Amino acid sequence: MVYHQKKYQQQEADRRSLCLHDCIARKVLAEPAWLNQATVTLQQRYEQQLLSYGAYLNWQAILAQADNPEAFIRAMTATDKTTTALRRKTIFSGVLNEKERSDCLAALL
């Protein structure tokens, strides 16, 4: 029973993260300076060995799509296992302020 509860909690967290990353992607496209910050964060985390090489490459591939808004949003909100796991350790922390975050999550209800 505990396993099912934890699995449900993780699914809910992933659902919220997916929603937040859709909002993040749209804000990043509107304010490209956030892309630079994400790139710096990515590089720092990789150099500090907080990210695997595979995660580093996957984030690089997502960031590389920022010049195509539709592709970037699709990449940020993909529902495959790899992208879902990437979002759990996002490089886009701090992009949304509390109001933006609340407004974004309110759309889930």
C-alpha positions in Angstrom: 0.0 0.0 0.0 2.8 2.4 0.9 4.4 1.7 -2.6 1.2 2.8 -4.3 0.9 5.9 -2.2 4.5 7.0 -3.0 4.0 6.2 -6.7 0.8 8.4 -6.7 2.7 11.2 -5.0 5.5 11.0 -7.6 2.9 11.0 -10.4 1.3 14.1 -8.9 4.7 15.8 -8.5 5.5 15.0 -12.1 2.1 16.3 -13.3 2.8 19.6 -11.5 6.3 19.8 -12.8 5.0 19.3 -16.4 2.6 22.2 -15.9 5.3 24.4 -14.4 7.7 23.6 -17.2 5.1 24.6 -19.8 4.8 28.0 -18.0 8.6 28.2 -17.7 9.1 27.5 -21.4 6.7 30.3 -22.3 8.4 32.8 -20.0 11.9 31.8 -21.2 10.8 32.4 -24.8 9.3 35.8 -23.8 12.4 36.7 -21.8 15.5 35.1 -23.4 17.8 36.2 -20.6 16.5 33.2 -18.7 18.0 30.9 -21.3 21.4 32.3 -20.4 20.8 31.7 -16.8 19.7 28.1 -17.5 22.8 27.5 -19.6 25.0 28.8 -16.7 23.2 26.6 -14.2 23.5 23.6 -16.5 27.3 24.1 -16.9 27.8 24.6 -13.2 25.8 21.5 -12.2 27.7 19.4 -14.7 31.1 20.7 -13.6 30.1 20.0 -10.0 29.1 16.5 -11.0 25.5 17.0 -10.0 24.3 15.9 -13.4 25.2 12.9 -15.5 26.7 13.3 -18.9 23.5 12.0 -20.4 21.3 14.5 -18.5 23.8 17.3 -19.6 23.4 16.3 -23.2 19.6 16.1 -22.9 19.3 19.5 -21.4 21.7 20.8 -24.1 19.4 19.4 -26.8 16.3 21.1 -25.2 18.1 24.4 -24.9 19.2 24.2 -28.5 15.6 24.2 -29.6 14.8 27.6 -28.1 15.1 29.3 -31.5 11.9 27.3 -32.5 9.2 28.2 -29.9 6.9 25.2 -30.7 9.8 22.7 -30.6 11.1 24.2 -27.4 7.8 24.0 -25.7 7.3 20.4 -26.9 10.8 19.5 -25.7 10.2 21.0 -22.3 6.9 19.3 -21.9 7.6 15.9 -23.4 6.2 13.1 -21.3 8.8 10.4 -21.9 10.6 8.9 -19.0 13.9 10.8 -19.7 12.4 14.2 -19.9 10.2 13.6 -16.9 13.3 12.7 -14.9 15.1 15.8 -16.2 12.3 18.0 -14.9 12.8 16.6 -11.4 16.2 18.3 -11.4 15.4 21.3 -13.5 18.0 23.8 -14.6 15.2 26.4 -14.6 14.9 27.1 -10.9 14.0 30.6 -10.1 12.4 31.5 -13.4 8.9 31.7 -12.0 8.1 33.9 -9.1 5.6 32.7 -6.5 2.6 34.4 -8.1 3.5 32.9 -11.5 4.0 29.5 -10.0 0.6 29.7 -8.2 -1.2 30.9 -11.3 0.3 28.2 -13.3 -0.6 25.5 -10.9 -4.1 26.9 -10.5 -4.7 25.9 -14.1 -4.4 22.3 -13.1 -7.4 22.5 -10.9 
